[in-house]
Amino acid sequence: MIEITHQYDASPEKVFDAFLTVDVARHFLFATATGEMTVAEIEPRVGGHFTFTERRPHMGDVRHVGHYLDIERPRRLVFNFGVPQFAPGASTVTIEIRAQGGGCELVLIAENMPAEHLEGVRDAWKRILAGLLPAYEGVHGAGWR
């Protein structure tokens, strides 16, 4: 299990909505600075799915898929996701968002992943979360720069 906390100078609603708005999410969710997002699909409802496929140099198309398990705007989002070409199975991600001062605090907990991937997954989520607000400006993979 990993747990990451990130502070934002933005409302809980704006941070929450970034995860479920395809035009924003395509720039930070599973997006890298050198990749090109070729597929970004979101069905934002409990039981709905998402698919993000990014064409990455030296890796080809990397596909991330998952389903929404819980959606409670603007404070809680739970989904499972996996990268089928690299590992079978799926991890579960819980995102909790709380208003704090003039912004908010996001706590992300990722579970059900192999121990050998924990540090890489932790680093990836930190970069993903860092790219959330720049994604509103269309900056792709900002956390990876």
Phi and psi in radians as a Rosetta constraint file:
Dihedral C 1 N 2 CA 2 C 2 CIRCULARHARMONIC -2.183 0.35
Dihedral N 2 CA 2 C 2 N 3 CIRCULARHARMONIC 2.639 0.35
Dihedral C 2 N 3 CA 3 C 3 CIRCULARHARMONIC -2.350 0.35
Dihedral N 3 CA 3 C 3 N 4 CIRCULARHARMONIC 2.273 0.35
Dihedral C 3 N 4 CA 4 C 4 CIRCULARHARMONIC -2.286 0.35
Dihedral N 4 CA 4 C 4 N 5 CIRCULARHARMONIC 2.378 0.35
Dihedral C 4 N 5 CA 5 C 5 CIRCULARHARMONIC -2.011 0.35
Dihedral N 5 CA 5 C 5 N 6 CIRCULARHARMONIC 2.382 0.35
Dihedral C 5 N 6 CA 6 C 6 CIRCULARHARMONIC -2.391 0.35
Dihedral N 6 CA 6 C 6 N 7 CIRCULARHARMONIC 2.385 0.35
Dihedral C 6 N 7 CA 7 C 7 CIRCULARHARMONIC -1.734 0.35
Dihedral N 7 CA 7 C 7 N 8 CIRCULARHARMONIC 2.447 0.35
Dihedral C 7 N 8 CA 8 C 8 CIRCULARHARMONIC -2.253 0.35
Dihedral N 8 CA 8 C 8 N 9 CIRCULARHARMONIC 2.480 0.35
Dihedral C 8 N 9 CA 9 C 9 CIRCULARHARMONIC -1.595 0.35
Dihedral N 9 CA 9 C 9 N 10 CIRCULARHARMONIC 1.079 0.35
Dihedral C 9 N 10 CA 10 C 10 CIRCULARHARMONIC -2.738 0.35
Dihedral N 10 CA 10 C 10 N 11 CIRCULARHARMONIC 2.798 0.35
Dihedral C 10 N 11 CA 11 C 11 CIRCULARHARMONIC -1.215 0.35
Dihedral N 11 CA 11 C 11 N 12 CIRCULARHARMONIC 2.711 0.35
Dihedral C 11 N 12 CA 12 C 12 CIRCULARHARMONIC -0.983 0.35
Dihedral N 12 CA 12 C 12 N 13 CIRCULARHARMONIC -0.642 0.35
Dihedral C 12 N 13 CA 13 C 13 CIRCULARHARMONIC -1.101 0.35
Dihedral N 13 CA 13 C 13 N 14 CIRCULARHARMONIC -0.766 0.35
Dihedral C 13 N 14 CA 14 C 14 CIRCULARHARMONIC -1.130 0.35
Dihedral N 14 CA 14 C 14 N 15 CIRCULARHARMONIC -0.758 0.35
Dihedral C 14 N 15 CA 15 C 15 CIRCULARHARMONIC -1.143 0.35
Dihedral N 15 CA 15 C 15 N 16 CIRCULARHARMONIC -0.820 0.35
Dihedral C 15 N 16 CA 16 C 16 CIRCULARHARMONIC -1.036 0.35
Dihedral N 16 CA 16 C 16 N 17 CIRCULARHARMONIC -0.851 0.35
Dihedral C 16 N 17 CA 17 C 17 CIRCULARHARMONIC -1.088 0.35
Dihedral N 17 CA 17 C 17 N 18 CIRCULARHARMONIC -0.462 0.35
Dihedral C 17 N 18 CA 18 C 18 CIRCULARHARMONIC -1.029 0.35
Dihedral N 18 CA 18 C 18 N 19 CIRCULARHARMONIC -0.590 0.35
Dihedral C 18 N 19 CA 19 C 19 CIRCULARHARMONIC -1.261 0.35
Dihedral N 19 CA 19 C 19 N 20 CIRCULARHARMONIC -0.408 0.35
Dihedral C 19 N 20 CA 20 C 20 CIRCULARHARMONIC -2.012 0.35
Dihedral N 20 CA 20 C 20 N 21 CIRCULARHARMONIC 0.071 0.35
Dihedral C 20 N 21 CA 21 C 21 CIRCULARHARMONIC -1.850 0.35
Dihedral N 21 CA 21 C 21 N 22 CIRCULARHARMONIC 1.912 0.35
Dihedral C 21 N 22 CA 22 C 22 CIRCULARHARMONIC -1.006 0.35
Dihedral N 22 CA 22 C 22 N 23 CIRCULARHARMONIC -0.666 0.35
Dihedral C 22 N 23 CA 23 C 23 CIRCULARHARMONIC -1.182 0.35
Dihedral N 23 CA 23 C 23 N 24 CIRCULARHARMONIC -0.379 0.35
Dihedral C 23 N 24 CA 24 C 24 CIRCULARHARMONIC -1.628 0.35
Dihedral N 24 CA 24 C 24 N 25 CIRCULARHARMONIC -0.884 0.35
Dihedral C 24 N 25 CA 25 C 25 CIRCULARHARMONIC -0.997 0.35
Dihedral N 25 CA 25 C 25 N 26 CIRCULARHARMONIC -0.598 0.35
Dihedral C 25 N 26 CA 26 C 26 CIRCULARHARMONIC -1.079 0.35
Dihedral N 26 CA 26 C 26 N 27 CIRCULARHARMONIC -0.318 0.35
Dihedral C 26 N 27 CA 27 C 27 CIRCULARHARMONIC -1.670 0.35
Dihedral N 27 CA 27 C 27 N 28 CIRCULARHARMONIC -0.209 0.35
Dihedral C 27 N 28 CA 28 C 28 CIRCULARHARMONIC -2.298 0.35
Dihedral N 28 CA 28 C 28 N 29 CIRCULARHARMONIC -0.615 0.35
Dihedral C 28 N 29 CA 29 C 29 CIRCULARHARMONIC -1.258 0.35
Dihedral N 29 CA 29 C 29 N 30 CIRCULARHARMONIC 1.977 0.35
Dihedral C 29 N 30 CA 30 C 30 CIRCULARHARMONIC 1.087 0.35
Dihedral N 30 CA 30 C 30 N 31 CIRCULARHARMONIC 0.362 0.35
Dihedral C 30 N 31 CA 31 C 31 CIRCULARHARMONIC -1.747 0.35
Dihedral N 31 CA 31 C 31 N 32 CIRCULARHARMONIC 2.402 0.35
Dihedral C 31 N 32 CA 32 C 32 CIRCULARHARMONIC -2.008 0.35
Dihedral N 32 CA 32 C 32 N 33 CIRCULARHARMONIC 2.846 0.35
Dihedral C 32 N 33 CA 33 C 33 CIRCULARHARMONIC -1.119 0.35
Dihedral N 33 CA 33 C 33 N 34 CIRCULARHARMONIC -0.526 0.35
Dihedral C 33 N 34 CA 34 C 34 CIRCULARHARMONIC -1.791 0.35
Dihedral N 34 CA 34 C 34 N 35 CIRCULARHARMONIC -0.016 0.35
Dihedral C 34 N 35 CA 35 C 35 CIRCULARHARMONIC -1.600 0.35
Dihedral N 35 CA 35 C 35 N 36 CIRCULARHARMONIC 2.894 0.35
Dihedral C 35 N 36 CA 36 C 36 CIRCULARHARMONIC -2.152 0.35
Dihedral N 36 CA 36 C 36 N 37 CIRCULARHARMONIC 2.067 0.35
Dihedral C 36 N 37 CA 37 C 37 CIRCULARHARMONIC -1.297 0.35
Dihedral N 37 CA 37 C 37 N 38 CIRCULARHARMONIC 1.992 0.35
Dihedral C 37 N 38 CA 38 C 38 CIRCULARHARMONIC -1.723 0.35
Dihedral N 38 CA 38 C 38 N 39 CIRCULARHARMONIC -0.421 0.35
Dihedral C 38 N 39 CA 39 C 39 CIRCULARHARMONIC -2.376 0.35
Dihedral N 39 CA 39 C 39 N 40 CIRCULARHARMONIC 2.270 0.35
Dihedral C 39 N 40 CA 40 C 40 CIRCULARHARMONIC -2.497 0.35
Dihedral N 40 CA 40 C 40 N 41 CIRCULARHARMONIC 1.885 0.35
Dihedral C 40 N 41 CA 41 C 41 CIRCULARHARMONIC -2.270 0.35
Dihedral N 41 CA 41 C 41 N 42 CIRCULARHARMONIC 2.343 0.35
Dihedral C 41 N 42 CA 42 C 42 CIRCULARHARMONIC -2.390 0.35
Dihedral N 42 CA 42 C 42 N 43 CIRCULARHARMONIC 2.259 0.35
Dihedral C 42 N 43 CA 43 C 43 CIRCULARHARMONIC -2.002 0.35
Dihedral N 43 CA 43 C 43 N 44 CIRCULARHARMONIC 1.543 0.35
Dihedral C 43 N 44 CA 44 C 44 CIRCULARHARMONIC -1.377 0.35
Dihedral N 44 CA 44 C 44 N 45 CIRCULARHARMONIC 1.276 0.35
Dihedral C 44 N 45 CA 45 C 45 CIRCULARHARMONIC -2.629 0.35
Dihedral N 45 CA 45 C 45 N 46 CIRCULARHARMONIC 2.732 0.35
Dihedral C 45 N 46 CA 46 C 46 CIRCULARHARMONIC -1.038 0.35
Dihedral N 46 CA 46 C 46 N 47 CIRCULARHARMONIC 2.217 0.35
Dihedral C 46 N 47 CA 47 C 47 CIRCULARHARMONIC 1.605 0.35
Dihedral N 47 CA 47 C 47 N 48 CIRCULARHARMONIC -0.234 0.35
Dihedral C 47 N 48 CA 48 C 48 CIRCULARHARMONIC -1.283 0.35
Dihedral N 48 CA 48 C 48 N 49 CIRCULARHARMONIC 2.894 0.35
Dihedral C 48 N 49 CA 49 C 49 CIRCULARHARMONIC -2.045 0.35
Dihedral N 49 CA 49 C 49 N 50 CIRCULARHARMONIC 2.941 0.35
Dihedral C 49 N 50 CA 50 C 50 CIRCULARHARMONIC -2.448 0.35
Dihedral N 50 CA 50 C 50 N 51 CIRCULARHARMONIC 2.651 0.35
Dihedral C 50 N 51 CA 51 C 51 CIRCULARHARMONIC -2.469 0.35
Dihedral N 51 CA 51 C 51 N 52 CIRCULARHARMONIC 2.228 0.35
Dihedral C 51 N 52 CA 52 C 52 CIRCULARHARMONIC -2.234 0.35
Dihedral N 52 CA 52 C 52 N 53 CIRCULARHARMONIC 2.147 0.35
Dihedral C 52 N 53 CA 53 C 53 CIRCULARHARMONIC -2.121 0.35
Dihedral N 53 CA 53 C 53 N 54 CIRCULARHARMONIC 2.144 0.35
Dihedral C 53 N 54 CA 54 C 54 CIRCULARHARMONIC -2.056 0.35
Dihedral N 54 CA 54 C 54 N 55 CIRCULARHARMONIC 2.269 0.35
Dihedral C 54 N 55 CA 55 C 55 CIRCULARHARMONIC -1.463 0.35
Dihedral N 55 CA 55 C 55 N 56 CIRCULARHARMONIC 2.042 0.35
Dihedral C 55 N 56 CA 56 C 56 CIRCULARHARMONIC -2.041 0.35
Dihedral N 56 CA 56 C 56 N 57 CIRCULARHARMONIC 2.408 0.35
Dihedral C 56 N 57 CA 57 C 57 CIRCULARHARMONIC -1.004 0.35
Dihedral N 57 CA 57 C 57 N 58 CIRCULARHARMONIC 2.397 0.35
Dihedral C 57 N 58 CA 58 C 58 CIRCULARHARMONIC 1.210 0.35
Dihedral N 58 CA 58 C 58 N 59 CIRCULARHARMONIC 0.050 0.35
Dihedral C 58 N 59 CA 59 C 59 CIRCULARHARMONIC -2.216 0.35
Dihedral N 59 CA 59 C 59 N 60 CIRCULARHARMONIC -0.415 0.35
Dihedral C 59 N 60 CA 60 C 60 CIRCULARHARMONIC 1.421 0.35
Dihedral N 60 CA 60 C 60 N 61 CIRCULARHARMONIC -2.696 0.35
Dihedral C 60 N 61 CA 61 C 61 CIRCULARHARMONIC -1.418 0.35
Dihedral N 61 CA 61 C 61 N 62 CIRCULARHARMONIC 2.141 0.35
Dihedral C 61 N 62 CA 62 C 62 CIRCULARHARMONIC -1.926 0.35
Dihedral N 62 CA 62 C 62 N 63 CIRCULARHARMONIC 2.079 0.35
Dihedral C 62 N 63 CA 63 C 63 CIRCULARHARMONIC -1.875 0.35
Dihedral N 63 CA 63 C 63 N 64 CIRCULARHARMONIC 2.190 0.35
Dihedral C 63 N 64 CA 64 C 64 CIRCULARHARMONIC -1.943 0.35
Dihedral N 64 CA 64 C 64 N 65 CIRCULARHARMONIC 2.255 0.35
Dihedral C 64 N 65 CA 65 C 65 CIRCULARHARMONIC -2.311 0.35
Dihedral N 65 CA 65 C 65 N 66 CIRCULARHARMONIC 2.698 0.35
Dihedral C 65 N 66 CA 66 C 66 CIRCULARHARMONIC -3.046 0.35
Dihedral N 66 CA 66 C 66 N 67 CIRCULARHARMONIC 3.131 0.35
Dihedral C 66 N 67 CA 67 C 67 CIRCULARHARMONIC -2.338 0.35
Dihedral N 67 CA 67 C 67 N 68 CIRCULARHARMONIC 2.566 0.35
Dihedral C 67 N 68 CA 68 C 68 CIRCULARHARMONIC -1.491 0.35
Dihedral N 68 CA 68 C 68 N 69 CIRCULARHARMONIC 2.242 0.35
Dihedral C 68 N 69 CA 69 C 69 CIRCULARHARMONIC -1.772 0.35
Dihedral N 69 CA 69 C 69 N 70 CIRCULARHARMONIC -0.535 0.35
Dihedral C 69 N 70 CA 70 C 70 CIRCULARHARMONIC -2.698 0.35
Dihedral N 70 CA 70 C 70 N 71 CIRCULARHARMONIC 2.331 0.35
Dihedral C 70 N 71 CA 71 C 71 CIRCULARHARMONIC -2.368 0.35
Dihedral N 71 CA 71 C 71 N 72 CIRCULARHARMONIC 1.988 0.35
Dihedral C 71 N 72 CA 72 C 72 CIRCULARHARMONIC -2.298 0.35
Dihedral N 72 CA 72 C 72 N 73 CIRCULARHARMONIC 1.457 0.35
Dihedral C 72 N 73 CA 73 C 73 CIRCULARHARMONIC -1.114 0.35
Dihedral N 73 CA 73 C 73 N 74 CIRCULARHARMONIC 2.357 0.35
Dihedral C 73 N 74 CA 74 C 74 CIRCULARHARMONIC -1.846 0.35
Dihedral N 74 CA 74 C 74 N 75 CIRCULARHARMONIC 0.448 0.35
Dihedral C 74 N 75 CA 75 C 75 CIRCULARHARMONIC -1.960 0.35
Dihedral N 75 CA 75 C 75 N 76 CIRCULARHARMONIC -0.332 0.35
Dihedral C 75 N 76 CA 76 C 76 CIRCULARHARMONIC -2.601 0.35
Dihedral N 76 CA 76 C 76 N 77 CIRCULARHARMONIC 2.357 0.35
Dihedral C 76 N 77 CA 77 C 77 CIRCULARHARMONIC -2.464 0.35
Dihedral N 77 CA 77 C 77 N 78 CIRCULARHARMONIC 2.234 0.35
Dihedral C 77 N 78 CA 78 C 78 CIRCULARHARMONIC -2.250 0.35
Dihedral N 78 CA 78 C 78 N 79 CIRCULARHARMONIC 2.302 0.35
Dihedral C 78 N 79 CA 79 C 79 CIRCULARHARMONIC -2.611 0.35
Dihedral N 79 CA 79 C 79 N 80 CIRCULARHARMONIC 2.770 0.35
Dihedral C 79 N 80 CA 80 C 80 CIRCULARHARMONIC -1.837 0.35
Dihedral N 80 CA 80 C 80 N 81 CIRCULARHARMONIC 2.693 0.35
Dihedral C 80 N 81 CA 81 C 81 CIRCULARHARMONIC -2.733 0.35
Dihedral N 81 CA 81 C 81 N 82 CIRCULARHARMONIC 2.737 0.35
Dihedral C 81 N 82 CA 82 C 82 CIRCULARHARMONIC -2.628 0.35
Dihedral N 82 CA 82 C 82 N 83 CIRCULARHARMONIC 2.944 0.35
Dihedral C 82 N 83 CA 83 C 83 CIRCULARHARMONIC -2.152 0.35
Dihedral N 83 CA 83 C 83 N 84 CIRCULARHARMONIC 1.525 0.35
Dihedral C 83 N 84 CA 84 C 84 CIRCULARHARMONIC -0.945 0.35
Dihedral N 84 CA 84 C 84 N 85 CIRCULARHARMONIC -0.586 0.35
Dihedral C 84 N 85 CA 85 C 85 CIRCULARHARMONIC -1.266 0.35
Dihedral N 85 CA 85 C 85 N 86 CIRCULARHARMONIC -0.314 0.35
Dihedral C 85 N 86 CA 86 C 86 CIRCULARHARMONIC -1.906 0.35
Dihedral N 86 CA 86 C 86 N 87 CIRCULARHARMONIC -0.449 0.35
Dihedral C 86 N 87 CA 87 C 87 CIRCULARHARMONIC -2.763 0.35
Dihedral N 87 CA 87 C 87 N 88 CIRCULARHARMONIC 2.391 0.35
Dihedral C 87 N 88 CA 88 C 88 CIRCULARHARMONIC -1.284 0.35
Dihedral N 88 CA 88 C 88 N 89 CIRCULARHARMONIC 2.794 0.35
Dihedral C 88 N 89 CA 89 C 89 CIRCULARHARMONIC 1.504 0.35
Dihedral N 89 CA 89 C 89 N 90 CIRCULARHARMONIC -3.071 0.35
Dihedral C 89 N 90 CA 90 C 90 CIRCULARHARMONIC -2.520 0.35
Dihedral N 90 CA 90 C 90 N 91 CIRCULARHARMONIC 2.614 0.35
Dihedral C 90 N 91 CA 91 C 91 CIRCULARHARMONIC -1.721 0.35
Dihedral N 91 CA 91 C 91 N 92 CIRCULARHARMONIC 2.847 0.35
Dihedral C 91 N 92 CA 92 C 92 CIRCULARHARMONIC -1.970 0.35
Dihedral N 92 CA 92 C 92 N 93 CIRCULARHARMONIC 2.276 0.35
Dihedral C 92 N 93 CA 93 C 93 CIRCULARHARMONIC -2.062 0.35
Dihedral N 93 CA 93 C 93 N 94 CIRCULARHARMONIC 2.239 0.35
Dihedral C 93 N 94 CA 94 C 94 CIRCULARHARMONIC -2.029 0.35
Dihedral N 94 CA 94 C 94 N 95 CIRCULARHARMONIC 2.234 0.35
Dihedral C 94 N 95 CA 95 C 95 CIRCULARHARMONIC -2.073 0.35
Dihedral N 95 CA 95 C 95 N 96 CIRCULARHARMONIC 2.162 0.35
Dihedral C 95 N 96 CA 96 C 96 CIRCULARHARMONIC -2.030 0.35
Dihedral N 96 CA 96 C 96 N 97 CIRCULARHARMONIC 2.325 0.35
Dihedral C 96 N 97 CA 97 C 97 CIRCULARHARMONIC -2.187 0.35
Dihedral N 97 CA 97 C 97 N 98 CIRCULARHARMONIC 2.262 0.35
Dihedral C 97 N 98 CA 98 C 98 CIRCULARHARMONIC -2.233 0.35
Dihedral N 98 CA 98 C 98 N 99 CIRCULARHARMONIC 2.380 0.35
Dihedral C 98 N 99 CA 99 C 99 CIRCULARHARMONIC -1.077 0.35
Dihedral N 99 CA 99 C 99 N 100 CIRCULARHARMONIC 2.465 0.35
Dihedral C 99 N 100 CA 100 C 100 CIRCULARHARMONIC -2.653 0.35
Dihedral N 100 CA 100 C 100 N 101 CIRCULARHARMONIC 1.992 0.35
Dihedral C 100 N 101 CA 101 C 101 CIRCULARHARMONIC 1.020 0.35
Dihedral N 101 CA 101 C 101 N 102 CIRCULARHARMONIC -2.291 0.35
Dihedral C 101 N 102 CA 102 C 102 CIRCULARHARMONIC -1.559 0.35
Dihedral N 102 CA 102 C 102 N 103 CIRCULARHARMONIC 0.078 0.35
Dihedral C 102 N 103 CA 103 C 103 CIRCULARHARMONIC -2.340 0.35
Dihedral N 103 CA 103 C 103 N 104 CIRCULARHARMONIC -2.398 0.35
Dihedral C 103 N 104 CA 104 C 104 CIRCULARHARMONIC -2.725 0.35
Dihedral N 104 CA 104 C 104 N 105 CIRCULARHARMONIC 2.880 0.35
Dihedral C 104 N 105 CA 105 C 105 CIRCULARHARMONIC -2.057 0.35
Dihedral N 105 CA 105 C 105 N 106 CIRCULARHARMONIC 2.316 0.35
Dihedral C 105 N 106 CA 106 C 106 CIRCULARHARMONIC -1.948 0.35
Dihedral N 106 CA 106 C 106 N 107 CIRCULARHARMONIC 2.304 0.35
Dihedral C 106 N 107 CA 107 C 107 CIRCULARHARMONIC -2.054 0.35
Dihedral N 107 CA 107 C 107 N 108 CIRCULARHARMONIC 2.157 0.35
Dihedral C 107 N 108 CA 108 C 108 CIRCULARHARMONIC -1.968 0.35
Dihedral N 108 CA 108 C 108 N 109 CIRCULARHARMONIC 2.260 0.35
Dihedral C 108 N 109 CA 109 C 109 CIRCULARHARMONIC -2.123 0.35
Dihedral N 109 CA 109 C 109 N 110 CIRCULARHARMONIC 2.168 0.35
Dihedral C 109 N 110 CA 110 C 110 CIRCULARHARMONIC -2.010 0.35
Dihedral N 110 CA 110 C 110 N 111 CIRCULARHARMONIC 2.275 0.35
Dihedral C 110 N 111 CA 111 C 111 CIRCULARHARMONIC -2.276 0.35
Dihedral N 111 CA 111 C 111 N 112 CIRCULARHARMONIC 2.904 0.35
Dihedral C 111 N 112 CA 112 C 112 CIRCULARHARMONIC 1.177 0.35
Dihedral N 112 CA 112 C 112 N 113 CIRCULARHARMONIC 0.887 0.35
Dihedral C 112 N 113 CA 113 C 113 CIRCULARHARMONIC -2.301 0.35
Dihedral N 113 CA 113 C 113 N 114 CIRCULARHARMONIC 2.679 0.35
Dihedral C 113 N 114 CA 114 C 114 CIRCULARHARMONIC -1.074 0.35
Dihedral N 114 CA 114 C 114 N 115 CIRCULARHARMONIC 2.477 0.35
Dihedral C 114 N 115 CA 115 C 115 CIRCULARHARMONIC -0.979 0.35
Dihedral N 115 CA 115 C 115 N 116 CIRCULARHARMONIC -0.610 0.35
Dihedral C 115 N 116 CA 116 C 116 CIRCULARHARMONIC -1.203 0.35
Dihedral N 116 CA 116 C 116 N 117 CIRCULARHARMONIC -0.214 0.35
Dihedral C 116 N 117 CA 117 C 117 CIRCULARHARMONIC -1.789 0.35
Dihedral N 117 CA 117 C 117 N 118 CIRCULARHARMONIC -0.067 0.35
Dihedral C 117 N 118 CA 118 C 118 CIRCULARHARMONIC -0.999 0.35
Dihedral N 118 CA 118 C 118 N 119 CIRCULARHARMONIC -0.865 0.35
Dihedral C 118 N 119 CA 119 C 119 CIRCULARHARMONIC -1.148 0.35
Dihedral N 119 CA 119 C 119 N 120 CIRCULARHARMONIC -0.725 0.35
Dihedral C 119 N 120 CA 120 C 120 CIRCULARHARMONIC -1.117 0.35
Dihedral N 120 CA 120 C 120 N 121 CIRCULARHARMONIC -0.710 0.35
Dihedral C 120 N 121 CA 121 C 121 CIRCULARHARMONIC -1.178 0.35
Dihedral N 121 CA 121 C 121 N 122 CIRCULARHARMONIC -0.722 0.35
Dihedral C 121 N 122 CA 122 C 122 CIRCULARHARMONIC -1.018 0.35
Dihedral N 122 CA 122 C 122 N 123 CIRCULARHARMONIC -0.831 0.35
Dihedral C 122 N 123 CA 123 C 123 CIRCULARHARMONIC -1.084 0.35
Dihedral N 123 CA 123 C 123 N 124 CIRCULARHARMONIC -0.762 0.35
Dihedral C 123 N 124 CA 124 C 124 CIRCULARHARMONIC -1.083 0.35
Dihedral N 124 CA 124 C 124 N 125 CIRCULARHARMONIC -0.788 0.35
Dihedral C 124 N 125 CA 125 C 125 CIRCULARHARMONIC -1.138 0.35
Dihedral N 125 CA 125 C 125 N 126 CIRCULARHARMONIC -0.661 0.35
Dihedral C 125 N 126 CA 126 C 126 CIRCULARHARMONIC -1.043 0.35
Dihedral N 126 CA 126 C 126 N 127 CIRCULARHARMONIC -0.754 0.35
Dihedral C 126 N 127 CA 127 C 127 CIRCULARHARMONIC -1.181 0.35
Dihedral N 127 CA 127 C 127 N 128 CIRCULARHARMONIC -0.702 0.35
Dihedral C 127 N 128 CA 128 C 128 CIRCULARHARMONIC -1.052 0.35
Dihedral N 128 CA 128 C 128 N 129 CIRCULARHARMONIC -0.842 0.35
Dihedral C 128 N 129 CA 129 C 129 CIRCULARHARMONIC -1.128 0.35
Dihedral N 129 CA 129 C 129 N 130 CIRCULARHARMONIC -0.612 0.35
Dihedral C 129 N 130 CA 130 C 130 CIRCULARHARMONIC -1.145 0.35
Dihedral N 130 CA 130 C 130 N 131 CIRCULARHARMONIC -0.441 0.35
Dihedral C 130 N 131 CA 131 C 131 CIRCULARHARMONIC -1.568 0.35
Dihedral N 131 CA 131 C 131 N 132 CIRCULARHARMONIC 0.010 0.35
Dihedral C 131 N 132 CA 132 C 132 CIRCULARHARMONIC -1.102 0.35
Dihedral N 132 CA 132 C 132 N 133 CIRCULARHARMONIC -0.996 0.35
Dihedral C 132 N 133 CA 133 C 133 CIRCULARHARMONIC -1.163 0.35
Dihedral N 133 CA 133 C 133 N 134 CIRCULARHARMONIC -0.723 0.35
Dihedral C 133 N 134 CA 134 C 134 CIRCULARHARMONIC -1.042 0.35
Dihedral N 134 CA 134 C 134 N 135 CIRCULARHARMONIC -0.432 0.35
Dihedral C 134 N 135 CA 135 C 135 CIRCULARHARMONIC -1.100 0.35
Dihedral N 135 CA 135 C 135 N 136 CIRCULARHARMONIC -0.506 0.35
Dihedral C 135 N 136 CA 136 C 136 CIRCULARHARMONIC -1.104 0.35
Dihedral N 136 CA 136 C 136 N 137 CIRCULARHARMONIC -0.424 0.35
Dihedral C 136 N 137 CA 137 C 137 CIRCULARHARMONIC -1.664 0.35
Dihedral N 137 CA 137 C 137 N 138 CIRCULARHARMONIC 0.108 0.35
Dihedral C 137 N 138 CA 138 C 138 CIRCULARHARMONIC 1.447 0.35
Dihedral N 138 CA 138 C 138 N 139 CIRCULARHARMONIC 0.199 0.35
Dihedral C 138 N 139 CA 139 C 139 CIRCULARHARMONIC -1.377 0.35
Dihedral N 139 CA 139 C 139 N 140 CIRCULARHARMONIC 2.127 0.35
Dihedral C 139 N 140 CA 140 C 140 CIRCULARHARMONIC -1.599 0.35
Dihedral N 140 CA 140 C 140 N 141 CIRCULARHARMONIC 2.188 0.35
Dihedral C 140 N 141 CA 141 C 141 CIRCULARHARMONIC 1.096 0.35
Dihedral N 141 CA 141 C 141 N 142 CIRCULARHARMONIC 0.653 0.35
Dihedral C 141 N 142 CA 142 C 142 CIRCULARHARMONIC -1.011 0.35
Dihedral N 142 CA 142 C 142 N 143 CIRCULARHARMONIC -0.588 0.35
Dihedral C 142 N 143 CA 143 C 143 CIRCULARHARMONIC -1.231 0.35
Dihedral N 143 CA 143 C 143 N 144 CIRCULARHARMONIC -0.216 0.35
Dihedral C 143 N 144 CA 144 C 144 CIRCULARHARMONIC -1.719 0.35
Dihedral N 144 CA 144 C 144 N 145 CIRCULARHARMONIC 0.069 0.35
